């Protein structure tokens, strides 16, 4: 008996990639699966590939009308949903491109933003960077196409490039050399703890209200942080700029 015997799963955009592989695994573990896809021919191929215990429902996961039709189909045929796997339907290669765009812009961008921070000061770059990150996350939550997500990835990388070297430089500005390393350690503790706390809160939010709601909350917290910096932080860079 499989781990999912008797369970009913709904997997959106499951005609390729990870979502399709997940659908196959769920069926192997005993679940009955409803999958969706925009193109009927690709959906038929996916149903044939999975082979059994599967129903294909043509539709777009971003369309409320299509989602209502999917819900009615599942309700009529099985009467319940035990597992919901929401997928955007991107192949792994495109997911890799989005990740690479963020990291590439972030990494190389720091060569520019670090110099700008020395010339223009810390506060405005930190504020702008956080608000840019928030805007990029909002675009991720709103969009449904790879091209727009790619634009959001570039913006997210740019915003992060503004923030990362500038925050560390701020520590260097205010911390005496005798306790600077200790100050960086405290800063990194609170910053890195955010990865753990943020992951937990985002996961709980996604379970309760969906992935897009989780992204919106992260965007809102990031925007609020930027506004707090704009209101409360004082400029720490007081050294004169030396042109070489």
Secondary structure, DSSP 8 states (H G I E B T S, - for coil): --TTTT-EEEESS-SSHHHHHHHHHHHHTT-EEEEEES-HHHHHHHHHHH-SSEEEEE--TT-HHHHHHHHHHHHHHTS--SEEE------HHHHHHHHHHHHHHHHHHHHHHHHHHHHH-SHHHHHHHHHHHHHHHHHHHH--SHHHHHHHHHHHHHHHHHHHHHHHHHHHHHS-TTTHHHHHHHHHHHHHHHHHHHHHHHHHHHHHH-HHHHHHHHHHHHHHHHHHHHHH------S-----
